Amino acid sequence: MGKATLKFIRLSPTKARLIAREVQGMNAELALASLEFMPNKAARVISKVIASAVANGDYEPEEVVISSCRVDRGPVLKRFRPRARGRATPIRKPTSHVFVEVSKDKKKDK
């Protein structure tokens, strides 16, 4: 089983979870191919983490399945933007932690 984590990535966890749900349970080779053509920033990030998890387990992408792809909330960078009449409004810049776990494909073993 290969695991990889990427922490404190400047990406909203809500947006990253949309992509993570799509690749969960997929063959790693198929997931990497489909993520390559998605226009989202999250797709590029998750693609790199999947490739890292495959490499950490000393596998080839065609022989493993993504058993778990999880995106958790990280700390939020809080900034302020000046507004009219001396006021300021908060800006929240969320970060997230991406965890990917790959395991051997049961169908390929038989």
N, C-alpha and C positions, 0 to 999 in steps of 0.2 A: 504494500500500500504506500503510495506516495502522497505527501502533503506539502502544501505551500501556503504561505500567508503574505499578505501585503498590508501594511498598517499605515495609517495616517495619510491616505490618498485624498487629495482635494477633489472629492466627488460626492455628490449627494447620495446617501444610502438608498433613498426611495428610487432614484433613477437607476442605480446599479442593480437593485433587486429585480427589476424587470428583465434584465439581461440574464441574471443568475438563474432565474426560474426557467428560462428557455433552454439552457444548456444542461440542467440537472438531469442525470440519467442517460445522457447522450454518450455515444462513443467519442473519445477524445479527438480523434482525427476529424470526424464529422463536425464536432463543435468548433474546432479551430478554423475549419474551412468556412463555416457559416458566420462566425464572428468577424472574419476578415472583411466581409462585405456589408457589415452593419455600420451605419454612419455615426453611431454613438461613441462618446468618449469612454463610456463604461465597457463597451465591447472590446476596445483595444486593451484596456487595463485587465479585464478578466481573461482575455486571450493569453496575455503574458503570464498570468498566475497559473493558468492551466498548463502551459508549456513548462513552467518551472516545476509543477507538481509531477508531471510525467518524467522529467529529467531527474528529479529527486528520488523517484522510485526505481530508476534504471530500467524504464520500460520504453517501448515504442508506442507512438500515439494510436496505432491501429489495434493494439491488443488490450487497451484499458478503457474503462467506463468511468465517467465522472459520478462518483457515488454521493458526493456532497459538495455543494457550492453555496456558501453562506456569506451574506454581507451584513455586518453589524455597524452600529453607529459609533463614530469616534468623537473626539472633542470638537466643539464648535468655535471657530475663530469669530470673535465679536468685534465689529468695526462700527464706526458712526459716520454718517453722511450729513454735512451741514445743509440745513434747509432755510426757508424764508423766516424772517423775524427772529433770528438768533436761536432757532430751535435746531435739534439734531434728531435724526431717525436712525434706529439701529439697523445694521446689516449683519445677517448671520451667514457665515461661510462654513458649511458643514464639511466634515471629513468622515471617512468610513474605513473599516477594516474588512478585507476580503480573505476568506478562507476557502481553499479548494482541496478536496481529497479525491484521489483516483484509486481504483482497485482493479484487479484482473477481471477480465470479462469472462463470466461463467460459461457462456455459449462457445467461446473460442477454445476452452479447455477440452471440451468433449469431442 
